[in-house]
Structures are given as structure tokens and as C-alpha cells.
Amino acid sequence: MTPARRERLFSVVLILPAFLFVLIFAFFPIVHSFWLSLHRIVLGLPGLGEPFVGAENYIELLNDRVALRAVKNTFLFVFVSTFFEILFGLLIALVIHERFKGRGIVRASVLVPWAVPTVVSSQMWRFIFNDKYGLINFLFFGGDVNAYRAWLADPVYAFVAIVVADVWKTSAFAALLILAGLQAIPEDLYEAAKVDGAGWWQRFFKITLPLLRPALLIALLFRTMDAFRVFDLVFVMTQGGPADSTNVLQFYGYKKIFAEGMMGYGSAVSVLVFLISFVVSMFYVRMIGKRMFR
Amino acid sequence: MKKRGAFRRIFVLLTLTLAIVVGINACKARNEQQKTVIHFVTWKPNIPEVWDKIYEIFEKENPDIKIEKQIGPHSSTAFHDMLTQKLKNRSTDVDVFLMDVVWPAEFAASGWAMPLDRFFSPELKKEFLEGPLMANTYKGHIYGLPLFIDAGVLYYRKDLLQKYSLEPPETWDELVSVAQEIVEKERASGNKIYGYSGQFKQYEGLVCDMQEFILSNGGYILEPETNRVAIADPRAVQAVRFVRDNIIGKIAPRGVLTYQEPESLDLFVQGRAVFHRNWPYAWKVSNDPKKSRIAGKVGISVLPHFKGGRSFSTLGGWQVGISAYTPNPEAAWRFASFLASERVQKLIALMAGKAPTRKSLYRDKEILEKNPHFTKMKDVFLNAYPRPRSPLYPSISEVLQRYLSRAISDPDSDVDTLAKEAKEQIEKILSLTRK
């Protein structure tokens, strides 16, 4: 065996575990979902068999008003929540990047929301937005019980509530990624800028932001992908209601498969979620690739 | 050298441990071998003492059977997801399971539940109430033993009605005016009270509550006999509109749109609602001084109806089913029929306040002493109306929940159009079952 061949063989062996992992836990389920989505499978009616129906589920999906509303809700959720998460993440990162007394404690405590499991934090926010004993009502109206509002019963506020809960939880994660980017910016650039008489804002816009772009893009990628998968918040806080105002794609797919037993149709919804996030992530990866390796 | 000694010692220790473990398990296995294990899928009970006692009695009387419990989530929907997942995979760790009243058709059509005709004698059938038996029947075969029933009832503040010398309402219009009167006068004296509390969140309970309004106006979700979708008929639409215009955000706080049973009961036991719609279990809770501020001040009555209609309650409750894949049908039946037996139902009625499914128990003195409202409410239980029976009920329910939630949560909703949309969707689902 030539050393070159041995080296290739060795590299294959090294890659194999990761490759198998991706194959079994990512590739296979995706292909299988796609296969299921081409069939009509109704668990409650085994007598129907599992006929191959081609694109029928997808055609139905495009005409399903509830699904289209869920697509709209999902995109709105992704845009609004990632926007605020990156914004707050940047602010938090800038603060904890500065040197001040007790920075260690502040850095640690900023991460607390991120460490709480989403199911727990969703339950917590459900209490906070509760119409009878919720903190939000108390903050706004104090003891004036008759003015208390049922936030989660209102289509608009219920949507705002899940966005707030998501932003609260995951801004810290964005901050962490952005902080790493900040720390990679060499100090002497700022020194030089100061010598040249640049003010704080100038330094921020001319040095920090451009050099932070890769970190921002990565944070954006992670947050967008994660936001597309939103499920637990909706499951705990609103169950998609009131009147479908918080129904998102993942929750709709879950309902179709697990509550209604519509395996084929539900799989089509899952494939749609996959396709959307795939396209978006490809777009990000290309952008990041260009910026980073130019 | 030293190192090797250590290895040997570890090796000997490991072998010994292994031998002991294997030995113990072998002994255990021999003991268990004579016993048939019945896997019972159940939910986390509100009052676990009852169930501990039930298992204890059964295992004492049936030494050859061992009950292996599997506790699932308390929410019916979540429990359904877990149980069907197991049955779908033909799992052998399910022999006997609890079924919500709306599942038998689905479980029968999917071949998950075993038909019990060969065990269920006509004499035995006669001992059960008809409504729950019907709910367990699909295409002429019976698939479950009714364990206890639920039916929607109206609770009210006896003390407040007396204070203003008002009678419990018979029609929904009366309920609204009585509620308005009491709320107005009570609020004038600083009591922050609402008129009505019920379950209007987008979930299964919404279908139960709204079906009662629709039926009591002479409407239907599915017309009996013909199975025609009647949700967009004028009477059904009128009832939905009544709830939107007179209940949500009027006599009931807007918050009811986010309420399931516990939240709505909370409002009532805190003394902050005049009327409350719930299942029979709320009687015990609202009269428990430890959990309720209104213990002893609670009245119970049949739900109101609309003018020209009559009262209806939605049928709820739980059944015992046997998996079609059980290797031990005889033992499974012994356990299932024990659960639905008179003495176990009596135990559940006495300790947990659930309404039995056996006719004779409504004459039982002890039960009536503990649950005096059973006498008055017997007819309500007897006449409780089922939700549509279909193997695709979960899909039908999803459509109904979506429609009803949209119709009642927006004061300007176009109920007619929404109802027509829902009707079309349900017809489409039903057409699948005819294929």
C-alpha cells in the first residue's frame, strides 16, 4: 500500500462515524418523510391501505388555508424574533465585552435564560401573561383587577407573547456568538483609531460592525434555523390558538401526524419545513463562506 | 507485576458481580414465570389512593396475574398520542388500556382494540347505561367496558341567587340576565365577580362546551341517522353567535378563551364567577374547604337550553379496552372486567366522586350519601349526548376546534362563512371513510 492510499483509507475511517451518524439520523429520516409524503396514509383507516398518490398531498397543502396561514405565521415569527434577538444579542455582547467590576457574574447570569429548558420557560411566560394573576397585568394595571387583559386570548397579543418569550430566552445565545466575534477583533485597531481621533460611534461603525459581520451572520443563521423549528413555545403557551393566530408549521405538522393520524399529509408539512430551512441555510452558508474566505 | 495483580482482582470482582446478578435474575424469572403479566396503560390519577387500592384487591384475588402499570400524561390528547404510538407499533407491552369516550371508533377501525363480543354477555350489557355502551360500539361490535361517565353540568352560587331571590335559570337568555343582574349589584358593593366561567380554549373541551349550546338550540354537529354535516345550519350558527355576542367578554371574561377545565374551575372556586360549566368532578373540589372559598355555597343544575329547545350535556368519560395484540386475552379480560365491576366503580364513586356507568349504583345508598347530586343529575348522565362517532374523529375535532375558536374569539367574525368552510372540510374527511 502506498503512503498516499493509506492516508486516504485513514481519512475514510476517520470520517466514517460522523458520516454514518448523519446518514442514519439526518439523511434517512428526511428521505423517509419524503417517501411517506407521497402516500395517503390515515392511521384511523387501515382499510384504505397506503396508496401512492404522487404530489396529491403537496397540491392539497398549497390549497390548505390553515397551512398557508401557518407558513405566514412561521415567517413572521422568524423575522421578528431573529431581528430582536440579534439586536439585543449585540447590545448584550457589547456590554459584557467591556471591562467592569463583576463582569464574570453578569456574563454568567446573562446566560441563565438560555440554560432554562424551553418547556419550563414557556410555562413561566404563560403564567406571566395570565389574565388573572399574571405579572404583566400587575405591572400595567396594578391592583385594578377589572382592567386586567387576557393577553393570550387576543390573536395579536398572543403572537407578541410567544415572540417575547423566544427573544427573552435566546438573545443570550446570540450574545454569546457575537461576544466571541468581538473578542477576535484586535485591540490595536481601536488604539490606532483613537490616535487618529475617531469617536466611539465612528469606531463602532468603521471597525466593530464590519469585523463582526461573520459572527453576526453565524448568529443569524443559528437563530433563523432555530426559529423555523419553533414548536415547544406554541405547544405550551397557546396550542396554536386563539383562532390559529399562533399556529406555526411545525405545530401544524405535529397535529396532523400525532393527533389526526394523517401520516402522509403531515409528512408533506414536515418536508415543506425542511425545504424552507434548507434554502435559507444554503443562502446563509454561501454568504458566510464568501465573507470569511475572501 | 503489581499492575497485573490489580487487574486480576478487578476481573474476579466483576465476574462475581455478574454471577450474582444473573443468579438473582434467574430466581426472579422463575418466580415470575408462573404469573401472567398484564401491562396496563393508564393516566396519572387525581386521587392515586383509589387506584392503589384497586390494584391491591385485584392482585390479592388473582395471585396468578401481575399488573404492570404504565402511567401516561393526564391530558387526553397527549395520552392519545402516546397510546396510539404503542398500538401502531403493535407493542406487546400493552394489554389493557384506558380509552376516552371519543376513541373506540378509531381504535376499532384501526384494529387496535380487540372486539369483546365473546366476553360481553347480553346480561352483562343490560347492567350498563346505554349511552356509554353505545359509545363503545362500532359497526355492531363492542370494544370497551365503560368505567365512569362525565356529562356537562351547571354549577351556580346558591348563596348569591338566594341573596337576590333569583331562581336557577332554565334558558340561556335567563342565565345571561341573571348573571348580569348579580354581577352589577355585586360589583357595586366592590365584589370583583364575573357572570360565567367555562372552557373555550382551542382544544377538545371547546367542542364539548359548544356542542351543548348547539344541541340545546335544536341544532347538530352531525345530524343523527343521516350523518349529514349540520354545523352550518341556521340553528347551529345561531347558537355559536349567541356565545360570541353574549358570553365571551360579556358575562364571562375574555380570558375564558384561554381556559381549560382547571383555569375555569379556579375562577369559580375563588368565588369570582356566578355560573360555571364543568364535569361532575368539580362538585367535590368546589365543596372542599381546603381548595375552595365557596364550599357549601354551590348549587348544581341541568345546563340551560334555548327557547324552544331542550337541555343537552356532552357525554364524556373513560373506558377500559383490550389491545388486539395481547398474548393473554383471558387474563386481560379478567382485569378489565374487574375494573368495570360494581364494587370497583363504587370505590371510584366514593373516593374520587366519579359517576358510575352501572345502573344499579344510582340506587346505592352509600354513593348517594357521598354524592347527593347524583340523584338529581341521574337523568343528565343518562341522556348525555356523544360527540360524532367516527374513526376520523380526531380530524373532525381539529376542524371544529379551529372553526369554533375563530368564530367566538373575534366579535366581528363572519360565522356563516366560517361554518360553511368547516362544513366542507368535515364532509371531505367523512368522504375518506366512505372510500
Interface residues (C-beta under 8 A of the other chain):
Chain A: V42 L43 G44 L45 P46 G47 L48 R65 V66 D131 K132 V145 N146 R149 A150 L152 A153 D154 P155 T238 Q239 G240 G241 P242 A243 D244 K255 F258 A259 E260 G261 M262
Chain B: T77 H80 D81 T84 Q85 K88 E106 A109 S110 G111 K192 K201 Q202 Y203 P253 R254 G255 V256 L257 T258 D266 L267 P391 L392 P394 S395 E398 R402 S405 R406 S409 D410 E421 L432 T433 K435
